[in-house]
Amino acid sequence: ARGEPEERRHDERHGREALGVYIGNPNAHNLGSMLYLRSVIRGLGTRAVFSASTVDQRPKEISACLMFGAFSAPVPDVDRTSFLVVIGANPFASNGSLATAPDWPGRLRALVSRGGELVVVDPRRTETAREATQWLPVRPGTDAHLLAAVANVLVTQGLADLGRLQPHVAGMEAVTSAVAPFTPEAVAGVTGLDADVIRDLARRLADAPSAAVYGRMGTTAQEFGTLTSWLVDVVNILTGNLDRPGGAMFSKPAAGSANTRGTPGRGRGVTIHRRHSRVRGLPESLGELPVAAMAEEIDTPGEGQLRGMVTIAGNPVLSTPNSGRLDAALADLELMISVDVYVNETTRHADVILPVPSALQKPHYDVALYGLALRNVANWSEPVLPLEDGRPDEWEVLAKLALIAQGMGPGADPAVVDDLSYAALAEHAPAEVVEAIDATGRRGPARLVDLMLRTGPYGLTLDELIQAPHGIDLGPLEPRIPEILRTPSGCIEMAPEEILADLPRLQATLSSPGGLNGGQLLLIGRRDLRSNNSWMHNVEVLVKGKPRCTLHVHPDDAARLGIADGADVEVASAVGEVRVPAQVTEDIRPGVVSLPHGWGHDQPGIQLRVASRRAGANSNALTDESLVDAVSGNAVLNGIPVSVAPAR
C-alpha cells in the first residue's frame, strides 16, 4: 500500500504479473538507459512493458522488421537525391526523425538549389512545406490510400522497375494484386487530392534520376500506420530507389546493430502478436504491449490487474491518449516508482522518485540514432560537468534498481549488473579485444561502448573517438542488400501476411470520402522547433517568446464557426475537452485543426517552475485510447474528430 514502497512487499502480495513498466522517450537519448534498461526489465520480471514507441514509430519498426527481418529502417539519402517526397514529417521543426543528421533545413534547401524537387504531403503547410517545390494538402489519415494509389499507377502503367533488387525481392505479385483496388480515381474522394495529381506524382517518382519517399509521425500515429509505413518502402522498391545512392538507404553504425551481427543475408526474422493485452486483447510487438492499453490494465479489476508501476523517464500523462483516464489510474496504484529528473504530471503520483544526473554530467554515444543516420559517423561526448561527490551515475541508478527488484537489497553493488552486461556482450568477442578493453580499466557505459565499437563493422576504439572530439566521418551510405537481410527466405519480404491482412480494412474506407460531418473537424498534432516533447517545456530558453500552444484553424472554418483570431475556443472530442487560443491561418487544410502535443502543465503537485507558467492545453485529453492501428496497436493521434466553438 502507499507508505510501503518496497518492491518486495508488492511482489509478495500480488506477484510480478501485477507490476508494469513504462519507458519514456528521453531514454532513446540517454546512453545509460540504452545500455542498462534491459537489465531493469529483466529484474522486474514483468511482461507488462509499455513505452513511448507505441505513440510514435512502432508501425515503422514493425513494417521494417517484417520486410527485412530486423529493424533495418531505410533513411532518405537527402544529400544525393533529386526528388524527395516527405509525408507527415516536418524536419524543419524536428530536424529529422528516424533519419539522423545535422542541419536538415540546410540539406533540403541544397536539394532545391541544385534543381531537385521537394514534395511535402501534409494537411498543414508546415515550415518544411513552405520551402517545398510542391505542397499536397492530403486529408488526415489517408496517406496509405495515397501511397497505394501511387503503387497502383507504377505497376499498372509499366513504370515499376526494381533494378538490381529484382533477385532479392519476394511477393511482387501479391503486392500488385493488393494495390489493384486503389486507383487514383478510387482514392481521390478520400484523400482530397485530384486523381491527376496522384498519377502525376507516381510518374515523377518513376522518372526522377533518383528519388526517395520519407514518412514520419504523421504516417505512423494514425489509423493505418503500419500499412502506410509498409507502402513507403513498397514505393521506394517499385521505383528502384531502395538501397541505391539518392534513394532510401541503410545506415551502418560503428557500434553495430541487428543487421551487422549474425550471418549476413539471412536470419530468423521477427515474430509479432505472440500475446495480447488482458483487457482489450491488443497485440504485443517487439516485447511490448500498446501504451493505449496501459490505463485499462491498471483500472480494470481482475486477474493480472496492474497494481504497481515503474516509470523510467517520460511523461505518459501528457503523451498518451485519453490522458485523463491514465492520470486517475496512476493515482489509484498501490506502488509507483519513477526514475526521472522532474516532478511532472506523471511522477507526481510516485511513492519514490530516483533522480538521475543532468545530461551535462553524463557521457554520450548515440547507440540508437546512429542506426538511422543519413551519413555514417561516430562521436563520443565526454561529460561537461563532474558528478557531485557520492551521487550515482544514471547507469548505476538503473543497475541498482534491477538488483533490488531481484531481492538483492539496498546495498546491492551496481557493478554486478555492469559485469554481467559486459560478459554477455564479450562472450563472442575475440580474446585479444577483451584483453585490450580489460587493460583500460574502464567500467560502465564507456566499457560497453568500447567493446561495441571494437567488434563493430569498422573496428574503431573508444580511444580513437575520444581523440576526435568532433567525431569521425565514416563516409556516405552504401548499398547493403542483401547483406542487411535477416529474413528466413533471404529476400525482402515485400508482402508480409500480417500487413496484407489489414488491407480489407483500408479498402472498406474507399466508399467513405470524409470531409466535414455535422460540424466536426479532424484534429492533427504538430511539432515546434523548440518544444518537440513535454520534457523540453521546463527550459526557459526553449519556451520563451510568443505562445505556441494554439489551435490552427483555417479562415473558412473560423468564419463558419464564428471564431476570431487569438480568441479562446473550446475543443471537444469523444473523450474530453480543452480550452485553447485559436490561431486563424491559411497554412492548414479546411476541415482540419492542429494542436501541438506535450502541453497541459497545470496539474496540482507538479514542480515545473518554467513549464507551469506557460501551461498550455493537453492535446491528449482529446485523443481516444480505443482508436489504434490494427497491426501495431499504435495509438491514433492524428485524424481525431472534434468540434470547435468559441469559448463560453
N, C-alpha and C positions, 0 to 999 in steps of 0.2 A: 504494500500500500504506500501512498505518499508518506514520506517520512522514513521509509525503509528502502533506500535506493540501491542496496547491494544487489548485484545481479544474481547471486546465489539464491536469495530468498524468492525472487520472482521465478527462477528456474524450478525450484522445488515445488512451488505452488501450482504452476501452470504447464511446465515443460517447455522445451525450446521452440516448439511449433507456435507458441503464443507470443513469440518475440519477432519483431520486424526490424529492418534496417533501411534507411533512406540515404542515398549517396547523391550529393548535390553537384551542380555544375562546376563550382570552383575546383573540385578535385581533379578535373582534367588539366588544370593549370598548375597543380602542385606536385612537385617531384615525390615528396614523401608519401602523399596519398596514392599516386600512381603505382608505387612500388610495394606498399605495405597494406593496402586496403584488403587485398585477398586474404591476408592473414587474419584480419579483423573479422571478416565474414565467416571464415572457417572456424575461428574461435567462438563466435556467437552460436554457430551450429544451427542456423535457421535457413529455410529456403524461401522465406518471405522477404525477398530482396527487391527494392524499388529504387529507381534512380531518375534523374532529370532526363535521361536518354529517351524515355517514353513520352516526354512532352517536347521532343526535339527531333533527333536524327534517326531513331530506331528503324523507320521504314527503309532508309538508305542502307543502313547496316544489314538488314535482312536481305534486301534485293542483291546487294553485293556478295554476301555470303553464299546465297543460293546460286548465283550465276558463276562466281569464280572460285567457290569452295572455301574461302576465308574472307575476312573483312579486307578486301582489296578494292577500295573506292577510287575510281578514276577521278583525276582532277583536270581542269581545263589548262592546256598549255598556252596560257594567255599571251606570253611574250612572243610566240611564233605563229599564232593563229591569224587567219584573215577574216574569220566570221565567227562571232561568239553570240550565242543565244543564252541570256540569263533569265531564268524562270523562278519567280518567287524568292529572289535574293536581292540584296541591296549592299554590295560590297563597298560602296562609297561611305556607308554608315558602319557596316560590320567589319570592314577591312578583310573580307573573305571569311568564309565559314565552311569547315570541311574542305578547305583549299587555302593552305597556309603560305603567306608571302607578305613582305612589307610593301607598302605603297600600292595597294590595289588601284586607287584613283589614278595614279601616275601610269600604271600599266595599261589601264583601259583607255586613257587619253592617248597613249602612244599607239594603241591599236587603231583608233580612229584617225590619228595623224598620218599613219602610214597607208591610209586608204582602205582600211578594213571596215567591216560592219559590226556594230554592236546593237543587237536587238534585245529589248527588255520586255518580258511578258509579265505583267503585274497589274492588279486592279488599281494601284496607286502610281501616280507619276513620282517615283522615288527620286532621291538625289542621283542615283545611277541612271534612271530613265531620262532625266533632264539632259544628260550628256550623251545619250544614245543616238544612233542614226535612225532608230525606229522604236516607238513605244506601242505595244499591243495591250490595251486595257481589258484583259480577259475577266470573265466573271469568276468570283472566288470559288475555289473547289473544283474547277473544271480543267485543270492542267492535264489530267490524264486523258480527257476527251480530246484535247488539242493535240497532244503528242501521238495518241492512237491514230488520229486523222492524218498527221504528218507521215507516220509509218505506213498508213494505208496508201497514200499517194506514192511513196517511194517504191512499194512493192507492186502496185498495180500499173504504174506508168514506166516500169523498167528502169527506174532510177537507182535501185538498190545495187550496191557494189561492195562486197565485203573485203575485197582486196586480198592481201596476204593472210587475213584471218580465216579465209574460207575453210581450210582443212582443220581449223581449231574450233569450229562452231557447231553445236548440236541444237536442233529444234527450230531450224529456219522455216520448215513447212508449217509447224504448229503456230508460229508467230504470224505467218501470212494468213492463216485461217482465222486466228484470233482477232486481228485488226480489220477483217473484211467488213463488219457492220459499221465501222466508224469512218464513213466517208466525210469529206469536208461539209457536204450539204447536211448530213445527219447530225453533225455536232454544232453547226453554226448557231442554232437557236439556243443551245445550252451554254456555249462559251461566250456568246455575244460578239463573236468575230465572224466577218463575212467569209463565205466558203472560198472565194477567190484569194483572200488574204492568206488563208491557211494553205491553200495549194501553192501560192507563190513562195511562202516560207519554206515549204518542203523542197521546191525546185532550187531555191537559192542555196539551201544547205547542201544539196547534192552537187551543185555546180561549183561551189567555192573551192579554191585550191586547197584549203584546209579549213576545218570548222569544228566547233565543239558546242555541245549543249550542256549547260551547268544549272542545276536546280538546288535550291536550298530550303530554308524552313517553311517558306510559303508552300512548297511542294510536299513537305513531309507531315506538317501538323494540320492535316486536312483529312476529309473522309476517305479519300482514295490515295493515301500517302504512299503505300508500298507499290501500287500499280504505277503511280507517277514516277517514282524513283526507278523502277524497272524500265519504264518506257524511255527515260532519259538515256539510259545505256543502250537500249534497243535502237534508238535513232542514231546514236553515235556509231553503233556497229553497222547498221544498214547503209550509212553514208561512207563507210570505210575509214572513219575518223577515230576509231578506238585504237589506242596503243600506237599512234604514229605522231611525229612532231607536228605541232599545230592543232592536234586533236585533243582527245581526252586520254591522259596517260597515267601511269602508275609510278608513285614515288618509290625510292629505295633508301629507307632510313639507315643511318650509320649504326644505330643501336639494334638493328634488326627488327623483324616483325613476323607475323604469321606466314607471310609469303616469301620470307627469306630463309626460313628454317624448314627442316624436313626434306623430303625428296622433291626436287623441282618438277613441276608439270603434272603432279598427281597427288591425291590425298584422300582423306575420309569425307571431306565435305562438312556441312553443318546441318544439324537437325534442329528444327524448331517445333513448338507445340507439344513438348514432351509431357506437360502437365498444364493444369488450368487453375485459375483462382477459385477460392472456396465459395464465394457468394454468387458471382455472376458468370463464372466459367470463362473468364478472359484468358487468352493464350499466353503461355510462357514463351520468351525468346531470349537467347543468349544468357540463360541463367536467371533472368529477372521476370517479375510479373509487372503488368502495366501499372503505372502510378495512378491512373484513373480509378483503379480498384482499391487504393490504399485506405481511403476514408471508410468505405463499406466493410473492409476487412477488420477495421477497428470497432466500428459502432454497431455491427450486426452480430447479435448473440449466436452462440452455437459452438460446436466442437471446432477448435482451431482458431477461435477469435483472437485477434491480436490484442494483448493487454499491456505490452511493453514495446517501446521503440527506441532505436539508436539512430540519431541523425548525424551525418558527417558532412559538415558544410551545407550550403544551400538553404533555401527558404521556401519549402513547398506550400506553405500557407498562402504565399503570393504567386507561386509559379505553377500550380496545378489546378485543374478545372474544379468549378464549384467550391472554391477555397473556403467559403463559409462553413461548409459541412466538415471539411478536414480540420479547420480551426476548432470546431466544437468537439470533434472526435479526439484530437490530441489532448484537450483539456480533461477528458474522461479517462485517460490512461492511468494505470497503476504505477508505471515506471517509465521515465523518459530520460535518456542520457544524450547529450549533444556535444559534439566536437566542433567548436566554432569560435570565431573572433568577435561575434556580435551577439547581443541580446536582442534578437529581432522578432518578427511576428511569429516565427516558429519556435525558436529556442526559449521564448518567454514561458513556454509550457514545461520546460525541462526541470527535473529534480536536481540534475548535476550538469554543469557546463564545463567542459575541459577546454580551456583556451590554448591556442597554438601561437607560435611566434608570428610576427609580421613577415610579409613577403620579402622585406628588405633584410631579414635576418636568416634567410634560407638560401642554399644554393639552388640552381635550377638547370634542368636539361629537359627539353620538350619531348618526353618519351612518346606521347600520344600524337601530337600535331605534326611532328616531322614525317610521320607516315602519310601525311596529306599535303606535303609541300609541293609548290609549283616548281621548285628547283631544289636539288639535293644539297643540303647544307647541314652543318653540325656546330653547335655553340654551347659552351658551358658557362654559366654565370656564377661567380663566387658571391657569397653574402656581402651586402654593402655594410651592414651593421653587425656587431657581435651579439651573441646571446647574453642576456643577463646571467650573472652567477647563479647556478642552481636551477635555471629554467630549462626544462627538457625541450629538445627539438620536436618538430611535428611528427617525424617518424617514430620517435621514442614514445610519444603520447599514444600513437596508434598501436605500436608493438605492445606496450604495457596493457592497453585495453584488451588486446587479443588474448594476452596471457591471463588477465584477471577473469575474463569470460570463460576461460578453461579451468578456473578454480585454482590458479596459482597464487592468488592473494596479492595484496597491495605492494608487497616487497619484491614482486617479480622483476627480473632483470630484462630490459628490452633487448639486450644483446643476444638473448636466446633466440628471439624471432629473427633478428638480423642474421645470425649464423645459419639458421635453418633456411632462410630465403636465399642466402648466398650459396649454400651447399646444393640447393635444388637447381640453381642456375649453372653451377660449376660442374655438375655431375658428368656432363658430356664434353666439357671443355678440355682442350689439350693440357697435359700436365705442366708444360712449360709456361702456359698462360696463367694457370692457377699459382704457380710458384712466383711468377713476376708480380702478380697482384698482392700475394701474401707479403712480399718483400716491401711493399709500400706502407704497410701498417694501417691502411685505410679501413674505416668501418662505415656503416650506414649507407645512405644513397650513393655516396661517391664510390664506394667499393662495388656496388651493384652496377652502376653505370659504366665503370671502368671495364668490368667483365663483359657487359653487353657490347661495348664498343670493340673490344679486342676480338670477340667472337662474331662480330657483325661483318657485313659484306665488304667493308673497306679496311678492316684490321687496324682501326685507329686506337689510340690510347687516350686516357683522360689527361695525362700529362701534356700531350700534344694540343688538346683543346685549351688547357689552362694557359699554355704559352701563346695561344692565339685568341685573345680576349674578344676580338670581333668575329670569331667563328672561322670555319673552314668551308670554302666553296668546293663542293664535290661534283659540280657540273650540272648541265641541263638534264632533264628527264630523257630516258632512252627506252625504246621498245622492250617490253618484258614478257610478252606472250610468246610461247606457252610456259615459260619458266615460273610465272607467278601463280599458275593454276593449282588448286588443291581439291579439285573435284574427283570423284571416283572414276569418271569417264576420261579424265584428262582433257576435256573440252570445256569451252564456255557453254554453260547450260543456258541457252537463250530463252527457253520456255519452261521455267520451273513449275511443277504441278501446283504447288501451294499458291503461286501468284495467278496462274491461269484460272484457278478455281474461283477467283474473285471477279473475273471479267463479266459474268452474267449480271452481277450487281451493278456494274458500271453501265452495261448495255441497257438495263432497265430504266436508267435515268434519261435516255435519249428522248423519251416521249414526254419529258417534263422540262420544258425550256425555262425555267426560273424567272427571275425578274421580281418586281415588287409584288407583294402578296398581302393585301389588307393593310397597307401602310408600313409593313415590316421592311427593314433593311438588312443587309448582310454585314456583320462585323468582322474585320480583319485586324491583326496586330500590326506593329511596326517597331523598328529599332531606331535609336538615335545614336549618333557617333559617340556621345559622351555618357550614355546611360543604357548600355545594351542589356544589363541584368540588374536585379534588385540590389545586389551587393555593391554596386557602384554608386548608389544614391546617397551614401553617407560620407562622400568625399566632396568637400566644398568646391574645389576647382572643376569637378565634373558636372555639378548641377547648378552652378551659378548662372545668372542671366535670365532671359525670359522663360516663363513656364513652358515645359514641353509635354506635359501630360494633358493634352487636349484631344477633343474628338474631331477628326477631319470629316467635314460634311460637304458634299457638292452643292453649288449655289442653287441648282434646280430643286434638290431635296430640301434645302433650307427655306426656299421661298414657299414650297408646298406645305411645309410643316410649321411655318412662322418662326423660324429660328434666326436670331441675329448673331452676327459675328462677335465673339467674345462673351456672349451671354451663357449662363449656365443652362444645361439641358439635363434631363433625366433619361437614362438609357436603361431599358428593361429587357430581360430575356426570360426564358422559361424557368431559370433558377435564381435570378437575383436582379438587383437594380443598383446603379451608381449615379452619382451626380458629378458632372464634369463640365468645364468650359468648352464651348463649341468654337471650332476654327473653320470658317467657311472658305473653301479653296477649290479651284478647278483641277487640282492635282490629284483627283480621285474620281473614279468611275461613278456616274449616277447610280443610285441604289445601293451604294456601299459606304460604310463609315469605318474609320480606323482609330483605334485607341492603343497606345503603347503598353507593353506589359511590364510587370515588376514594380508598379507603384501601389499606393494604398498604405502608407506608413502612418496610420492614425489609430493603431490599436493601443489599448492601455497596457502598460507593463514593458513596452519596448524601451531600449536605451540607445536610440539612434538620433543623436542631437541634431545632426545636419539634415538627415532624411525626413525627420518628423516636421521640420519647418516647411517642407515642400511635399506634403503627404501625397497629393495626387489621388487618383482613383484606381482601384484594383480591377483590371480587366478580367481577371479570372473569377470575379464574383458573378460574371455573366456567362462564362463557358460552362458547358454541361458535361459532367463526368460520364453520362450514359452514351455520349457520342464518341466513338473510337473508330480507327481504321481497322477493318476486319482482320487483316493478316497479322499486323504487328501489335494491335492493341494500343497504338499510339493515340494520345488524346487529340481531339479535333479542336484546334484553337482558332481556325480561320473559317469563315463562312457561317458564322453563328447568326441565326435570325434574331433580330432585336427590333424594338420600337423606340423611337426617339421623340421627345416632346419638350417644349420649353419648361424649365423648372418651375414648380409651384412656389 
